């Protein structure tokens, strides 16, 4: 269930795998230099750290994450806006997409909490999103293994439709009666990944992750896209259709290198007062 593609967008066989399985792992989707720039920026970014908040997992752990709606012009924005990832999302969703939100998941060594079984559409359905025409792209900043809590998915579970969700700790989790039956009938896949690998997954795919009990961190950046034709019918804390300014892939290195050369970053876009999602979610933690 994986493909090696190098630094280019998904091909037709990968799009077919995504449609069949509900996900596809693109090995080496970002090269070593690109992912090094992202990792260095994220782990040295005091603003990103200050912007982060926690979600109790109901198992005694807490997941730290930083979330933003609009991609901006910095290194994170270049990843979310680059042609490679946007054109792949458009291929999977069958037309124009816009940036729904991005987040950095910060699973630090021995303390990074678990995520309960859930579907992303289980959350987004409440935001006035009429159809599950959304996709998420999780980019491995660190190596992801079973030991440090890699993503787990139930293959083909996107075919089950939207499942009811309820709170598990401070997270919304899918109805476990249905999840357990799905686990009996469908394959469970541990998505182990190297830095620079990316997994594209359907909004109705059931997924979770374990607590990081290892000595190694597992950070990942997740970019979420909604089909433009699936514009939410009401306002919520995530944006309605906003045209996405797509940039060439080369902008990742250009902006990343300049960031370190300038010893700073444009973080104004990350401020809570400019991001309704961050403001609302922080208040609930």
Secondary structure, 3 states (H helix, E strand, C coil): CEEECCCCCCCHHHHHHHHHHCEEEEECCCCHHHHHHHHHHHHHCHHHHHHCEEEECCCCCEEEEEEECCCCCCHHHHHHHEHHHHHHHHHHHCCCEEEEEEEEEEECCCCECCEEEECHHHHHHHHCCCCCCEEEEEEECCCECCCCCCEEEECCHHHHCCCCEEEECCEEEECHHHHHHHHHHCCEEEECECCCCEEEEECCCCEEECCCCCCCCEEEEEEEEEEHHHCCCCCCCCCCCCCCCCECCCHHHHHHHHHHHHCCCCCHHHCHHHCHHHHHHHHCC
